[in-house]
């Protein structure tokens, strides 16, 4: 199972540094990654941002990623939207619909469960 994570361009590496919480949740199989507890071969193959508001480029970015991975025989099976996108993106529904319909991958809304109380208020 090859997993990619799409984060918010405005938050990734600005407020949420290094996607550390997404990676920790994946390695611990917590949050939305708990679905992979019985899949030791599941792996994260990419972490990238959406391209920015108003969510007009996530499909293009996903297609670019697929094109980039293809010569190596790699692919993305599942795209997780980062918790930043799930909880704070005004364009989330449009983004999810577009990726599901045009990029041909399963989309899971969310990643880590570690939300600080005083960030993203």
C-alpha positions in Angstrom: 0.0 0.0 0.0 1.6 3.2 -1.2 0.4 6.3 0.6 0.8 10.0 -0.2 -0.1 12.9 2.1 -1.3 16.2 0.8 -1.0 19.1 3.2 -2.0 22.7 3.1 0.5 25.0 1.3 -0.2 27.8 3.9 0.5 25.5 6.9 2.9 22.8 5.7 6.4 23.7 7.0 5.2 27.0 8.4 3.1 26.1 11.4 3.3 22.3 11.1 7.1 21.8 10.8 8.4 18.9 8.7 5.1 17.0 8.6 6.4 15.5 11.9 2.9 14.8 13.3 1.7 13.0 10.1 4.9 10.9 10.1 4.6 10.0 13.8 1.0 9.1 13.4 1.8 6.9 10.4 4.7 5.1 12.2 2.5 4.6 15.3 -0.5 3.7 13.1 -2.7 6.3 14.9 -5.4 8.7 13.7 -6.5 8.0 10.2 -3.4 5.7 9.7 -4.8 3.2 12.2 -6.4 1.5 9.2 -2.9 0.2 8.3 -2.2 -1.6 11.6 -2.4 -5.0 9.9 -0.4 -3.8 6.9 3.3 -3.7 7.7 4.1 -3.2 4.1 2.2 0.1 4.0 4.5 3.0 3.3 4.5 6.7 2.7 5.9 7.4 -0.7 5.2 11.2 -0.9 4.4 14.3 1.1 3.4 17.4 -0.8 1.2 20.5 -0.6 -2.0 21.2 -2.4 -0.6 24.1 -4.5 -2.4 26.8 -2.6 -5.9 28.4 -2.5 -8.4 28.2 -4.0 -7.6 24.5 -4.6 -7.3 24.7 -8.3 -4.1 22.6 -8.6 -4.4 19.5 -6.4 -5.4 17.3 -9.3 -2.5 18.6 -11.5 -0.1 18.1 -8.6 -1.4 14.5 -8.0 -1.0 13.8 -11.8 2.6 15.3 -11.7 3.4 13.0 -8.8 2.1 10.0 -10.6 4.1 10.9 -13.7 7.2 11.4 -11.6 6.8 8.0 -9.9 5.9 6.0 -13.0 9.4 5.4 -14.5 10.4 3.8 -11.2 7.4 1.5 -11.3 5.9 3.3 -8.3 2.4 4.6 -7.7 0.1 6.1 -5.1 -2.7 3.9 -3.9 -4.2 6.2 -1.3 -4.0 9.9 -0.7 -4.4 11.2 2.8 -5.4 14.8 3.2 -3.4 16.2 6.1 -5.2 17.2 9.2 -4.5 20.8 8.3 -6.5 20.4 5.1 -9.3 18.3 6.7 -9.9 20.8 9.5 -9.1 24.2 8.0 -9.4 24.2 4.2 -12.4 26.2 3.0 -12.0 24.4 -0.4 -11.8 20.9 1.0 -15.0 19.5 -0.5 -14.0 20.8 -3.9 -10.5 19.4 -3.5 -11.7 16.0 -2.4 -14.2 15.7 -5.2 -11.8 16.7 -7.9 -9.0 14.4 -6.8 -11.4 11.4 -6.4 -13.0 12.0 -9.8 -9.9 12.9 -11.8 -6.8 11.5 -10.2 -8.0 7.9 -9.7 -6.9 7.3 -6.2 -8.8 6.7 -2.9 -8.9 9.8 -0.7 -8.9 9.6 3.1 -9.7 12.8 4.9 -7.2 13.3 7.7 -3.9 12.1 9.1 -2.7 12.7 12.6 -4.8 13.2 15.8 -2.4 15.4 17.6 -4.0 18.9 17.5 -2.6 21.4 20.0 -5.4 23.4 21.7 -3.8 26.8 21.0 -2.9 26.4 17.3 -5.3 26.9 14.4 -7.9 28.6 16.7 
